[in-house]
Amino acid sequence: MTNILFIMKSILGLVLVSFALSLGLVSFHPLYKPDDRPLYTLDEITSAMRIGNAGQLSRYLDTRVDIALPDKSDTYSRIQAEMIIRDFFSTNGVQNFLVKRKGTNGASEFCVGVLQTRNGDYRTTFFIKQKGDKQYLQELRFQTNQ
């Protein structure tokens, strides 16, 4: 009887140790938080542009964003900017985004491309600025492509 009791205690001890170790390993694994932004965002932004996904694009918007559309331009809050971009994408029916040129200027990056929509092509330029360990989209321009 004492052998069975000893074996059961040993098994229970192993299970508890395994559980504690797994909890310890999980606690060191970084969890994704929605506001976390990867250090490099240019590819993520161009991917969002390519499919016309304003929600995905909004993850990279700074607190204030300069947006220039063919008929208006202004500085908007992050929430306003997302609504304006979403409206522009849905009104025009985004089909693709082609990168023509990209580069850096100090702590800033830029990209020039063509946003292809069912209503025509738009020369698109955007600027990203490094702030601390994150990059933020600060300016976005859509110009009718002649």
N, C-alpha and C positions, 0 to 999 in steps of 0.2 A: 504494500500500500504506500509506503514512504517513497518507493521508487517512482510510482505513478505520479504522486504528488510533486516530487522533484522534477520530473519530466514536464509536467504541466506548467510549473513555475518557470522552467527554463524556456519553454515555448512562448509563454506570455511575456517573459522578459525580452526575448528576441523580437517579438512583434512590437512591443513598446519602444525598443531601441530603434528599430527600423522606421517606425512612425515618426519618432523624434528627429531622426536624421533626415527624413524626407521633408519634414517641416522646415528644418534648418536650411536645406538646399533651396527650397522654394522661396524662403525669405531673402536669399541673396540674389535671386533672379529679378532683374529690373522689370517692372510692370509697365505696360504702355499706358500713357495718359493722353487723352485726346489733344491737349494743348502742347504736348511734346512735338518739337519739329526737328527733323533730321538736320545735321550740319549742312548738307548739300541739297539744295531744293530745286535747282534749275531743271533737272530731268522730271521731277514730280510736277512742276508747274507746266512744262511743255506737254506732259501726258494729260493733265487736266484740260489744257486748252484743246488738245487734239480731239478729245471726246465731248468737249463743251460742258464740263462738269464744274459748275460754279461752287458747289459745296466743297469739293476737293480742293479747288483753287483757293477758297476762302481760308483754309488752314494756314496759308502763308501770308495773308494780308497783314500789314502793319496796322497800328491803331488808327492812323489816318492815311488814306490812299488817294493819290492824284489819278483821276480817270479822265481820259479824253476820248469822246465818241465823235462820230462825224457831225452830230448836231448839237453837242453840248460838252462842256468840260468843267470840272470842279474838283474840290477836295472833299472826300467823304469819310465817314467813320467806317470801321470794318463791317458793321452790319449793313449800313447803307450801300457800301461798295459791293457786297455780296448780292444784294437785291438788284442793283443796276447791272452787274455782270450777268446774273441769271436771266434777267429780262432781255438783255442784248443777245445772249446765246440762244434763248428760246425763240425770240422774234426772227432771228436770222437763220436758224437751223444749222448749227455747226456741223461740218462734214469732216474737216481735217485741219491740222496745223503743221505747216512746214517751216522748219528752222532754216533761216538763210545765213544768219551770222550770230555769233555770241562771243563775248569777251569780258574782260575785267578792267576795272579802273580803281586801283587802290582796294578798299574794302567793299566795293560795289561790283556787281555783275550786271550785264545787260544781255538781252536777246532780241533779235529782230527776225521776224518771220512773216508768213502769210497765213491768215486765218481763212480757210475756205468754207464758205457757207452757201446755202441754196439761193441766197440773195446777192451773191457776188463775193469777191475776195477783199480782205482788209489787211493792209500793211499793219502789222502789230509789233509794238515795241514795249518791253517791260524792263524795269530796273529793280534789282534786289540789293538790299544793303545788309551788311553784317552788323548785328547788335549783340554784343557779348558772344555767346556760343551759338546763336541762332541767326538765321537769315530771314528777312521779311521783304515781301513784295511792297514797294513803295509807290511805284508809278506804272500805269498801264495805259497804252494809247492804241486806239483803233482808228485807222485812216482809210478812207475809200481808196482802193487800189485802182489807179488809172491805167 
